[in-house]
């Protein structure tokens, strides 16, 4: 199954990049701390009011000639890092 994905205002198809396998989408989990309180059953849960980070591997393929593909890979790198401020 070949499909595309959207991120930060662009679609992977713009870069000739396609997902080439079925993937299980991960999800972030709530971030919290636990404290063991003597005399109390169970732990005290303190929410940190945020979600933990997570990584998602996505196997992709690039369609096109070698030169075009190498150019697209650099464009994709800048596109995917554009939301982090790293580029």
SVG drawing of the C-alpha trace seen along z (x, -y; Angstrom):
<svg xmlns="http://www.w3.org/2000/svg" viewBox="-5 -28 27 31">
<polyline fill="none" stroke="black" stroke-width="0.4" points="0.0,0.0 1.5,-3.4 0.2,-6.5 1.2,-10.0 1.3,-12.1 0.8,-15.8 3.1,-17.8 3.5,-21.5 1.5,-22.6 3.0,-20.2 2.2,-16.7 4.9,-14.1 3.7,-13.7 5.2,-17.1 8.6,-15.6 7.9,-12.3 8.0,-10.6 5.5,-7.9 4.9,-5.6 5.5,-2.1 4.3,0.1 1.5,0.4 2.4,-1.2 1.1,-1.3 0.7,-4.9 2.1,-5.6 0.6,-8.1 2.0,-10.2 1.2,-9.3 0.4,-11.6 3.4,-12.6 3.1,-12.2 5.1,-11.6 4.3,-9.1 5.1,-9.5 5.0,-6.7 3.3,-8.0 3.9,-5.9 0.5,-4.7 -1.3,-5.2 -2.3,-2.4 -1.0,-2.9 1.0,-5.8 0.0,-9.4 -0.1,-10.5 1.0,-14.0 0.2,-15.1 2.8,-17.2 0.1,-18.7 1.8,-17.6 2.4,-14.6 5.6,-12.7 7.5,-12.9 7.5,-9.8 9.2,-8.7 7.4,-7.3 9.3,-5.4 7.8,-5.7 9.3,-3.6 9.3,-5.7 10.3,-5.5 11.2,-8.2 10.1,-7.9 12.2,-9.5 15.7,-9.6 18.8,-9.6 19.6,-13.3 16.0,-14.4 15.7,-12.0 18.9,-13.4 17.6,-16.9 14.2,-15.9 15.9,-14.2 17.6,-17.5 14.2,-19.4 12.5,-16.8 15.2,-17.2 14.6,-21.0 10.8,-20.5 10.7,-18.0 13.0,-20.1 11.2,-23.4 8.9,-23.0 11.8,-22.5 13.7,-25.7 16.8,-23.5 17.0,-23.4"/>
</svg>
